[in-house]
Amino acid sequence: MPDADLRFDKPAFAVVVSNHFKAVRQLYSTLAPAQLSEGIARVQLVTLLVKVMYRMVLLGMPQLQLQEGRVWLGQLVEHMQTIINALLQQRGQMGTDLVTALEKQLKRCALVLKDAQHDHAIAFAPFLPNALVFFHDTLLAVVDAAPSRDSVVAVQFAIQSVVFLSNVVGCSSYRADTLQSAVAKGKMAGSAGGDSPINAETATAIRQALDAFWTPARISQLCEWTIRHLLPLSPSDLQYWSDDPEAFVLEQDSLDVTESLRVAGEHLFLGMVESPDHGRQVVGIVEDMLTASAPQQLEAFATTSGITDTVFLVDALYLAVGLATMSLSGDMLRIWVQEVLGPGTRRMLAATTAPPLLLRRALWAVGCVANHLTAPIAADVASLVAAVLGGGAAQGDAAVQLAALSTLHGIVEQWVYDPSEALVPALGPLLDGLFSVLGRMRELEPRQQVLDALVAVIEIVSTALLPFANKLLEVMPLVWSAAEEQTPLRITCLTLMAQIVLAVGTTPGAAQALAPVVVPMIALACHVDARDADAYMITGGMELWLQYTRRCPAYTAELHALFLLLAGVLERDMECVKTGMLLLEAYALLGQQAMLSAYAEHVVRSLQTCAAQVKPDGAQFVTRALEAILNVAPREGAALLLPVLERLLVSVLASARGESSCEPDIVIVQHVTVLAHVLLAAPDVCAELLRRCSVGVVDLAHVMVHLFDAVGGGTPHRRRSWCLALLACLPQLRPEQVQELMDQVVNICVSALNDEECKSPVAGQSTHGGAGEDYGGLVIRLGIDSDQYRPLLLLPQQPHHTESVDLRQSIQR
């Protein structure tokens, strides 16, 4: 029999299946009935035969003779029922090996029906009624017969039964509208690939079978049964939790639907909630249970004597509420929060002795319904989270603390009220608790969750972090050191540090306090010769570097030494072009001549790596860096940048010639803006540049005239600069060249003068916005954080090189 990863002729194999299935089925009919009396060897042989027939059914089902398939699947159901009865009644009299072998066979038999329905929903239709009743009734009998879920007979069979019911209730092929559409086309796309033929008779039979099974009474009964019997934790779960809470949470989060009866129950419950046919009824059942059990919930919150039946019920019910949150009534949830969850949170906060099982689930449920909290309740929840993280509630139970992290994220991410109002009153204990939990967690995933929560909290509270800044700066080196062997954590540490810089970087003395922490982190993250694992930190390190540099009031020795890393980063990773060029811009404005003189070669290397080599989205940031350098040192900067400017001019000329590989106009406009700057600020450097490229100033003038109104005309600064550059070109042109360009030059002058008359009264206001935006050299304004709208420390501003020039007098002259 072919394995799934081997290529073979599937149509031919389907024919083989059709021809030989009857013989194999007869062999099964001979061997299976007597296996219980023949011993373990016969059981193993029948199990192997079921595996063979599983492949035959799954690969050949569309062509499988209906009668043979019906006969065998009917036998399979009878056979499973016989084994189940034997296990329920005689298990104590069987040997352990025989019980294990029978349970494996049951799982294999259940897989046949489950996967056949999943992969061939339409072809499976004739077997649907019997399979639904069998799996439903047998599942309830098996689970209800066990004292606890840990002692369920043939638990893998039970899991497959739950998954089968879940697959059916969520099967898109069985929806009424899907069936009607498929009947009109005469076929339906199969989930296993290919199409299954379908007609009105088959579609009607499917709907009748589903309507007969999924009655309102059965939906109600199965929903409540699932919540009460499948969703609670089992005794073995609780023991594992007690032994190792952190490992317990990691295992619970990683369990697959086929590995746990509880996870399979969640899958079934969600399938019923999301069902177009039955979802509304299921949601009503959950809402009724939630409302009717309010006294029991409040009783559970007051429990201090351990895990009672009420606590188990509330745990399971809150899990169901969390899973169905998006479908439940907002009004009902708000009432529940006000009358039950809010008071319950306050009781747990006051007592600090709530059972960990309830505390964990209540915190998780609060995170799911955070949008329905009121600001006062959210503040109480934040205080409870701080108490849990600090170990004052649930005695530092890691499972409860990890649930508290999800609650924290729920509060941070909601939009109904200002989350900072809930977090700031408890901020000190909250930060202490988060760092405390971080130190106690062993595994990567929970530690990552703690760091993510810290990032989210600090981003929200913003400058409210200032009273705790010194404590954070003391702790961060320890956190950074502890994450040495876990690169993902160090990446998040860089993001966390960037958020701290954003929050405290504008306060007096902040740059000096930040430097001993930030500079070593940047140096390690952006060191391109580091091991490969550390290379993943470059992006986060560059962002931290940029945020820190933008908030330094002066050019320091630490900043000066870091600049050596920039060229290497850009040569290694072009994904950092935006951050790298913004850094270069900030360095030029902050370090000015000192930086340019010391690092001339590195500056040129960085710009040559990116100039005329990046996508349009990145080109604007290259232009910002060039403009910043030309603003700081017009003549010296232009001479320094001559190799870079030559590359820009070559690209501009290629565009003028209409070469197919040329850059788009949106980029060429930026190149020409830089060249216009050079023409005005350093005409001798511009003349040398034109000579190197064997072109005259008239060629540059033609390009500016041609592109003046391109890409929306750009900003007034750009248009003014181009106008003055064109005027500077005129004395260098021959009379006939002047005559050729004069009409267009006059129009451009009029346009620039109109811009002057309509100029914004706000001096120094940069108009970043659009393809022709003011690319940083006009007035560099780095002082607004667009996410929080809070003023940041402004870098030294340089006047634009044309601001002192009287445009009208230049035109007249």
Disulfide bonds with the S-S distance in Angstrom:
none
